[in-house]
């Protein structure tokens, strides 16, 4: 075959493709849709919707712990963040307002993505790309996923403020980097919407290290915040983390220390949260001879069924356990 002919055909095809790309008509805009439920997002965003359904955002209204601690939302202050109207409605960084409908959907797709529609314009959703040819008509909104975006709810207990004081903030590592990582580490696959956090024990375990050693007749225990981008634990005053110890082979744990921020009405109770990058050293005097066990437990509710003799293995989640030699 004539080489010049082949090259000519290739160049002709490339030129036609380039002309088509230049003069190809833009996709027709999709009819505007006013979304009234997160269930309407499922068909187009099945992966994201499935992740959201697994998340505690989706259960923020139905979670039994939340129902109990809020007195079934008789404490109406809790409704704002557990069934919020869209963040963009009140503005990034501003406290959200409670909604009256669809509360069972909790913190839903609409709460985070819906944008207020200017008068006479079609509604749109905040996203990471610009498209008018799909029903949600997303537009790029840089504030989506920023710490300021999370703050209306998650800074009620100073979590974002705590993050600002860490080296992570200085390095540009923020909320979504830990709590919404890229799927399989690939930015092209988008962010995981399961919102990994305090309910994920692997996340809790990566946040802290537990160390212990004998010190004469006593025991020295260290807990270091090595991975949380904020205090440990944080966000909910109901959450607590307790250090226990016992002689190896015994069944009864002995309480040593609690990390927790008290409610406003708990007068005289100190805030003992552990800031990022810091180590808390605990001293236990006069421990018995022989091997010892030390453990760190984590609770989503602060109360023990038997406060005089708590059983963390029944009521809390084990974070770390180690043995101290005789």
C-alpha positions as CSV (number, residue, x, y, z in Angstrom):
1,X,0.0,0.0,0.0
2,X,1.2,3.5,-0.8
3,X,2.7,5.0,2.4
4,X,1.7,8.5,1.4
5,X,-1.9,7.4,0.9
6,X,-2.0,5.8,4.3
7,X,-0.5,8.9,6.0
8,X,-3.0,11.1,4.1
9,X,-5.9,9.0,5.3
10,X,-4.7,9.1,8.9
11,X,-4.3,12.9,8.8
12,X,-7.7,13.3,7.2
13,X,-9.3,11.2,10.0
14,X,-7.5,13.2,12.7
15,X,-8.6,16.4,11.1
16,X,-12.3,15.3,10.9
17,X,-12.1,14.2,14.6
18,X,-10.8,17.6,15.6
19,X,-13.4,19.4,13.6
20,X,-16.1,17.3,15.2
21,X,-14.8,18.0,18.7
22,X,-14.8,21.7,18.0
23,X,-18.2,21.9,16.4
24,X,-20.0,19.2,18.4
25,X,-23.1,20.6,19.9
26,X,-23.3,21.0,23.7
27,X,-25.5,18.4,25.5
28,X,-29.0,19.8,26.0
29,X,-29.7,20.9,29.5
30,X,-31.7,18.5,31.6
31,X,-35.1,19.6,32.8
32,X,-34.7,21.1,36.3
33,X,-35.6,18.9,39.2
34,X,-36.5,19.9,42.7
35,X,-35.2,17.0,44.8
36,X,-37.3,16.2,47.8
37,X,-35.6,13.0,49.1
38,X,-32.2,11.5,49.1
39,X,-33.8,8.3,47.7
40,X,-34.0,10.2,44.4
41,X,-30.2,10.2,44.2
42,X,-29.9,6.4,44.2
43,X,-30.4,5.7,40.5
44,X,-27.6,7.9,39.3
45,X,-25.3,7.6,42.3
46,X,-25.7,4.0,43.4
47,X,-22.2,3.7,44.9
48,X,-22.3,6.9,46.8
49,X,-25.9,6.2,48.0
50,X,-24.9,2.8,49.2
51,X,-22.0,4.2,51.2
52,X,-24.2,6.9,52.6
53,X,-26.8,4.3,53.7
54,X,-24.0,2.5,55.6
55,X,-22.8,5.8,57.3
56,X,-23.8,7.2,60.6
57,X,-24.9,10.4,58.8
58,X,-27.9,8.3,57.5
59,X,-28.6,7.1,61.0
60,X,-28.2,10.4,62.8
61,X,-31.9,10.6,63.6
62,X,-32.6,6.9,64.2
63,X,-29.4,5.9,66.2
64,X,-30.7,4.5,69.5
65,X,-27.8,6.1,71.5
66,X,-28.7,9.5,70.1
67,X,-32.4,9.0,70.8
68,X,-31.6,8.1,74.4
69,X,-29.1,10.9,75.0
70,X,-31.4,13.5,73.5
71,X,-34.4,12.2,75.4
72,X,-36.0,11.3,72.1
73,X,-35.1,14.7,70.8
74,X,-37.0,16.4,73.5
75,X,-33.7,18.3,73.7
76,X,-34.5,20.2,70.5
77,X,-31.1,21.7,70.2
78,X,-30.0,18.3,68.8
79,X,-32.4,18.3,65.9
80,X,-30.5,21.0,64.0
81,X,-27.6,18.8,63.3
82,X,-29.3,15.4,63.3
83,X,-32.0,16.4,60.7
84,X,-30.6,19.6,59.1
85,X,-31.8,21.7,56.3
86,X,-29.1,22.3,53.6
87,X,-25.8,23.7,54.9
88,X,-25.7,26.2,51.9
89,X,-29.2,27.5,52.9
90,X,-27.8,29.2,56.0
91,X,-24.3,29.5,54.7
92,X,-21.0,27.7,55.1
93,X,-19.7,28.2,58.7
94,X,-23.2,29.1,60.0
95,X,-25.3,27.0,62.3
96,X,-27.8,24.9,60.3
97,X,-31.5,25.0,60.8
98,X,-33.7,21.9,61.6
99,X,-36.0,20.6,59.0
100,X,-39.5,19.3,59.7
101,X,-39.8,16.7,57.0
102,X,-37.8,13.5,56.2
103,X,-36.1,13.5,59.6
104,X,-35.6,9.7,59.4
105,X,-33.1,10.4,56.6
106,X,-30.8,12.1,59.0
107,X,-27.9,14.0,57.5
108,X,-28.8,13.2,53.9
109,X,-27.6,14.1,50.4
110,X,-29.8,17.2,50.2
111,X,-28.4,18.5,53.5
112,X,-24.9,18.6,52.1
113,X,-25.3,19.2,48.4
114,X,-28.5,21.3,47.7
115,X,-27.9,24.9,46.8
116,X,-30.4,27.6,47.2
117,X,-31.9,28.5,43.8
118,X,-31.9,32.2,43.0
119,X,-35.3,33.6,42.0
120,X,-36.2,32.5,38.5
121,X,-33.4,30.0,38.2
122,X,-33.4,26.2,38.3
123,X,-32.1,24.4,41.4
124,X,-28.6,22.9,41.3
125,X,-26.4,20.7,43.5
126,X,-22.9,21.5,44.8
127,X,-20.4,19.1,43.4
128,X,-16.9,18.7,42.0
129,X,-17.8,19.1,38.4
130,X,-20.0,21.3,36.2
131,X,-22.8,19.6,34.2
132,X,-26.2,20.9,33.1
133,X,-27.2,17.7,31.2
134,X,-28.1,15.6,34.2
135,X,-31.0,16.0,36.6
136,X,-29.1,17.3,39.6
137,X,-27.2,19.9,37.4
138,X,-24.1,19.9,39.6
139,X,-21.8,22.9,39.8
140,X,-18.3,23.1,41.2
141,X,-18.4,24.5,44.8
142,X,-14.9,24.7,46.3
143,X,-16.3,25.0,49.9
144,X,-17.9,21.6,49.7
145,X,-16.0,19.3,52.0
146,X,-13.9,22.1,53.6
147,X,-13.5,22.2,57.4
148,X,-15.7,25.3,57.3
149,X,-18.4,23.3,55.6
150,X,-18.3,20.6,58.4
151,X,-18.1,23.2,61.2
152,X,-21.8,24.1,61.5
153,X,-22.4,20.7,63.1
154,X,-19.0,19.3,64.0
155,X,-17.7,22.4,65.7
156,X,-20.5,22.4,68.2
157,X,-18.1,20.6,70.5
158,X,-15.0,22.4,69.1
159,X,-13.7,19.6,66.9
160,X,-12.8,21.9,64.0
161,X,-11.3,24.4,66.4
162,X,-9.2,21.6,67.8
163,X,-8.0,20.6,64.3
164,X,-6.9,24.2,63.6
165,X,-4.4,23.9,66.4
166,X,-2.7,20.8,64.9
167,X,0.1,20.3,62.5
168,X,-2.4,18.7,60.1
169,X,-4.1,22.0,59.6
170,X,-0.7,23.6,58.9
171,X,0.1,20.8,56.4
172,X,-3.3,21.1,54.6
173,X,-4.6,17.8,55.9
174,X,-8.3,18.3,56.7
175,X,-11.5,16.5,57.6
176,X,-12.2,14.7,54.3
177,X,-8.7,13.4,54.0
178,X,-9.3,11.1,57.1
179,X,-13.1,10.8,57.2
180,X,-13.8,10.6,53.4
181,X,-10.7,9.1,51.8
182,X,-10.6,8.5,48.1
183,X,-11.9,5.1,47.1
184,X,-9.0,2.8,46.8
185,X,-6.7,5.8,47.1
186,X,-7.6,7.0,43.6
187,X,-8.9,10.6,43.2
188,X,-10.6,9.5,40.0
189,X,-12.9,7.2,41.9
190,X,-14.2,10.0,44.2
191,X,-14.5,10.1,47.9
192,X,-15.9,7.4,50.2
193,X,-19.2,8.6,51.7
194,X,-19.3,6.1,54.6
195,X,-17.9,8.9,56.8
196,X,-15.4,6.8,58.8
197,X,-15.2,8.1,62.3
198,X,-15.9,7.3,65.9
199,X,-18.1,4.3,65.1
200,X,-15.3,2.7,63.1
201,X,-13.1,0.9,65.6
202,X,-10.1,0.8,63.2
203,X,-10.2,4.6,62.9
204,X,-10.2,4.8,66.7
205,X,-7.3,2.4,67.0
206,X,-5.2,4.4,64.6
207,X,-5.9,7.5,66.6
208,X,-4.0,6.5,69.8
209,X,-1.2,4.4,71.1
210,X,-1.1,2.7,74.5
211,X,2.1,2.0,76.4
212,X,2.7,0.8,80.0
213,X,5.7,-0.2,82.1
214,X,6.4,-0.9,85.8
215,X,7.9,1.9,87.8
216,X,9.1,0.6,91.1
217,X,6.1,-0.6,93.0
218,X,3.8,1.3,90.7
219,X,2.6,1.3,87.1
220,X,3.2,4.0,84.5
221,X,0.7,4.1,81.6
222,X,1.0,6.4,78.6
223,X,-1.7,7.2,76.0
224,X,-0.6,9.2,73.0
225,X,-2.8,10.9,70.4
226,X,-0.8,9.8,67.3
227,X,-3.4,9.9,64.5
228,X,-6.5,11.9,65.4
229,X,-6.6,15.4,63.7
230,X,-8.3,16.7,66.9
231,X,-8.7,15.8,70.5
232,X,-9.3,12.2,71.6
233,X,-12.2,11.4,71.8
234,X,-14.0,14.3,70.3
235,X,-17.2,15.7,68.8
236,X,-19.7,14.2,71.1
237,X,-19.6,14.9,74.9
238,X,-21.3,11.5,75.3
239,X,-18.2,9.8,74.1
240,X,-15.5,8.6,76.5
241,X,-12.4,6.5,76.6
242,X,-11.3,4.7,79.7
243,X,-8.0,3.2,80.9
244,X,-8.3,0.0,83.0
245,X,-5.7,-2.4,84.4
246,X,-5.7,-5.7,86.3
247,X,-3.4,-8.5,87.4
248,X,-3.0,-11.0,84.6
249,X,-5.4,-13.9,85.0
250,X,-8.0,-11.9,87.0
251,X,-11.4,-11.2,85.5
252,X,-12.2,-7.9,87.2
253,X,-10.8,-4.7,85.6
254,X,-9.7,-1.8,87.8
255,X,-10.4,1.7,86.4
256,X,-7.5,4.2,86.1
257,X,-8.5,7.2,84.0
258,X,-11.2,8.6,81.7
259,X,-10.8,10.8,78.6
260,X,-14.0,12.9,78.2
261,X,-15.4,16.4,77.8
262,X,-18.3,16.9,80.3
263,X,-21.7,18.3,79.5
264,X,-22.4,21.9,80.4
265,X,-24.5,20.9,83.4
266,X,-21.8,18.5,84.8
267,X,-20.3,21.1,87.2
268,X,-17.0,20.3,88.7
269,X,-16.1,17.7,86.1
270,X,-12.8,18.4,84.3
271,X,-12.3,18.2,80.6
272,X,-9.7,15.5,80.1
273,X,-9.7,15.1,76.3
274,X,-6.2,14.3,74.8
275,X,-5.1,16.9,72.2
276,X,-3.5,15.8,69.0
277,X,0.3,15.0,69.2
278,X,0.1,14.9,73.0
279,X,0.8,12.2,75.5
280,X,-1.0,11.7,78.8
281,X,1.0,9.9,81.5
282,X,-0.8,8.1,84.3
283,X,0.7,6.8,87.5
284,X,-0.9,3.8,89.3
285,X,0.6,3.2,92.8
286,X,1.2,0.0,94.6
287,X,0.2,-2.6,92.0
288,X,0.7,-6.3,92.9
289,X,3.6,-8.4,91.8
290,X,3.3,-10.5,88.7
291,X,2.2,-9.8,85.2
292,X,-0.4,-7.1,84.6
293,X,-2.8,-6.3,81.8
294,X,-3.6,-2.7,80.7
295,X,-6.4,-1.8,78.3
296,X,-7.9,1.2,76.7
297,X,-11.7,1.1,76.0
298,X,-14.0,3.4,74.0
299,X,-17.6,4.2,74.7
300,X,-20.3,5.9,72.6
301,X,-22.3,6.7,75.8
302,X,-20.7,7.9,79.0
303,X,-22.7,6.0,81.6
304,X,-22.0,2.7,83.1
305,X,-24.8,0.3,84.2
306,X,-22.9,-0.2,87.5
307,X,-20.7,2.8,88.0
308,X,-19.2,1.4,91.2
309,X,-17.9,-1.7,89.3
310,X,-18.0,-1.1,85.6
311,X,-17.4,-4.0,83.2
312,X,-15.8,-2.5,80.1
313,X,-15.8,-5.8,78.2
314,X,-19.6,-5.8,78.2
315,X,-20.3,-2.1,77.8
316,X,-17.4,-0.6,75.8
317,X,-15.2,-1.4,72.8
318,X,-11.6,-2.6,73.2
319,X,-9.2,-0.2,71.5
320,X,-5.8,-1.6,72.8
321,X,-4.7,-4.2,75.3
322,X,-1.2,-5.1,76.4
323,X,0.7,-7.1,79.0
324,X,3.3,-5.7,81.4
325,X,5.9,-8.3,82.5
326,X,6.5,-8.9,86.2
